[in-house]
Each structure stands twice: as structure tokens, then as C-alpha cells.
Amino acid sequence: MRILIIRHAEPDYPNNTLTEKGFREAALLSERLGKRRDITHIYSSPLPRAVMTAEPTAKKLGRSIVTYDWLEEFRGRLTDMSGEDHISWDIRPREWTSVPEAFDVHRFTTGKMYDTGTTKQQYDLVTSKFDKLLAEHGYHRDNVIYTCRENTDYTIALFCHFALGMALTSHLTGISPVLLWQSMFLPPSSVTEFLTEERVKGEVVFKCLQLGDTSHLYAGGESISPSGLFPEFFAGENARTQVGYPRDDD
């Protein structure tokens, strides 16, 4: 089985929709994914920017979209070193790199900052729901290994959000989500693809083929949106808000 984790296209947050560019991105994405007849299931965050991104692909494939609340943006929060409340993935480099536990997927919620707030509860909720979905497809988690009676050759697509997608990637790979949130980027409409590797009959691991791929945008002559990145160069003040979207959302 293959899993596609797809971030929504460029958002228009104030109007709870996509930008004109975002709709172009979703259309180009559908040209790419609409050729993949192996996609048998489409799941989405219920937020409009995710559903609107999924709709052109679902239409081309003739598939329905199933929405799950747990695919909404990662809502975990914590208290940073200055005592301010923040979403779990909005932490300045000097702060998160000073927490040794942040580098360990099994211990990241035991270190300072990450042991406050709701990060652990949210991560556990999202990953348990994800495992429940995979179990419905016949894959049952045993640490990072999944057992299955019969490996399948179809693909499921999940349309979601940056921090949520990184939490799922963390769960599949055993990499701390803190490292993924802070050192990797999923551009709007990007595709992250995992496939099963079955070296022992009935036991699979999911291996990442591509992370944040935007080849459909290159093919269509569309630029990559910076929505979700902090400024590339220092802008005269210490950045707390990322480019193109509000502080507490993605």
C-alpha cells in the first residue's frame, strides 16, 4: 500500500478559502493525481482549504471525499521559555535546540516546554486515529512495523496541513516531530509519499519516497508558495509569524 500525505494549496485565511493561486495549484495537483487510478480512498481535513484542494482530484478519479476531524491542523500547545503560550511547532531555534529530548521521538514530550500544555495529548490522539484508519485497511502497528494478512497495491490519499502531516510522517518513520516541524517544509499542495517495504511476509515498514514534492507546480509553470515559511532573511525584528498565515494556524 502507498500513502499520500498532501498539504492543502495556498490558503486565503481571512476568507476561509484558497487564493486564486491556490485554486491553480489544486488544479495542477489534480492533473498529476488524477492519472493515478491506484488511489482508491481520499480522506481530508474538514477545513475548507483542504477539502477544496482535494475536490478536483476526487472529481477526476470519481472518488468521494471522507473527512475526519483529526486531520485538521495539529492543535497541541505549549509554554515557551519566556512563559508565552504557543502552538507546538512555533518555537524559535535557540529554544527547541536546547531541549535534548526534542531530538527523540519517544522522549520529546518529556523535555522542558514540550512537557507543558497539550502537545502529548494531541500527538497521541492524531497518531492513534491514524493507526485506526490503517487498521481498517488491514495494517496493524507493532512499534514502527505494521503487520498485515495480505499487503495491498492500492493508494490512500490524505489531504491535510503542514504540522499535522509532519506528525503523521513522524509516526511512520520514528523521527521526532519536533525535528520535522523545525527543519523540514511541506509547501502548499505538496505531496509526501510512503510505500510499504515487505522484507518479511506479513511485516511492512513505510518508506518515504518523496517529501513535500511539488513537481506538478514545476510542470505547470507555477511558483512554489512560501506560505508557512518564516522570512528567508532577517527583516529587522525577531520573527514570530510565518509568511502568509496567522500565528496560530496553518
Secondary structure, DSSP 8 states (H G I E B T S, - for coil): -EEEEEE--SEETTTTEE-HHHHHHHHHHHHHHTT-TTEEEEEE-SSHHHHHHHHHHHHHHT--EEE-GGGS----EEE-TTS-EEETT---HHHHTT-GGGG-TTTGGGSTTTTSTTHHHHHHHHHHHHHHHHHHTTEEEETTEEEESS----EEEEEE-HHHHHHHHHHHHT--HHHHHHH----TT-EEEEEEEEEETTEEEEEEEEEEE-HHHHHTT-----TT---SS--SS---S-TTS-TT--
